[in-house]
Amino acid sequence: MGRNKIIKVASITGFVLAEIYMVFTVLAPYRPGLAAPTRMLLPKEAIPQVEGPAQQSAGAVAMKLVVCAFFFGPFGAFVGLGAGLLIEGARQKIVSLRSASRPQK
């Protein structure tokens, strides 16, 4: 793997964590009627009631998983890449400071 081992591991970890988060996001229960009442400018009767689906089909959930995986995974990898670059930069800075503080022979 060479010198960029930390960056690769952080990027892969970001991808995996984003996919896990995506699964929890897609499979979370959705109940639109449970929102707390808020103060609105329009009267409640003027807003049309929208009925949410009682239960989604397996095909719809699978399609949501595929589409969301297409977006969540790469963005998680980008976040992991950024974190890996920050960690690698900090490691290199610490190593250079440590070697500069050693006495020369």
N, C-alpha and C positions, 0 to 999 in steps of 0.2 A: 504493500500500500504506500510505502514511502513516507514523505514528510507531512503530507496533508491528511493523515489518518484521523485527526480530531475533526476536521472539516467534513470529511465523508461520513463519519459516524453521526455527527450532529445533523447533517442533512437527511440521512436515512431515518434517524430518530424523529425528526420533524415530520417527515412524510408519514410514518407509521402512526404517530400521535394524531395527526390531522385526520387520517382515515378512521381512527377509533372515535374521534370526536364527531366525525361526519355520521357514523353509524348511530351514535346516540342521538344526534340531532334529527336524523330522518325518522328514526323509530320512536321518537318521543310522542306521547299522546297529544292530540290537537283537539281542544274543546273551545270553540270561539265564544260560547255563552258564559264562560266563567270569569270574564274580566270584571273588575270592580267598577261600579258606577262612577262616572266622572262628571264634572260640571261642563256642560256644553252650551254653545250659543244657540244651536237649533233645538227645537223641542224633540223629545224622544220619538214622538209619533211621526215626524217628518223623515226619519231615517228608515229606509226599507230593511226589513229583517232578512238576513241571508242565512239559509239553512246550510250547515256544513255537512259533509258526507258522514253517514253513520259509521261506516267502516270502509277502509280502502281495500281494493283488491290486491292480491299478491303481485300481479303484474305491474300495478301502479307503484307499489313500494319498491319493486325491483328496478323499475325505470328511474325512480328518484334516487336510488342508491347508485346507479351507474352514472347518472348525470352529475350528481354531487361529488362522486369520487373523481370525476374528470376535473373538477375545480378545486376541491379541498386538498387533494394530494400534492399537486405541484406548488400550491401556495404554502402548504406546510413544509415542503422541501426548501422553498425559498427562505422561510423563517428560520429553519434549521441551518441553512447555509450561512445566513447572517450571524446567527448565534455562534456557529463554528468559527467563522472568521474573527469575531470578537474574542473568543476564547483563545484562538491560535495567536492573535496579535498580542494579547495580554501575556501569554506564555513566553513568546519571543522577547517581549520587553523585560520580563522578569529575569529571563536567562541572560540577556545582555547586561542588565544592571548587576546581576550577580557576578558575571565574569569581569566586569569593569571594576568591581570593588576588591577583587583578589589582587594581592601584590605581584608585581612582575618579577621574574627570576633574573 
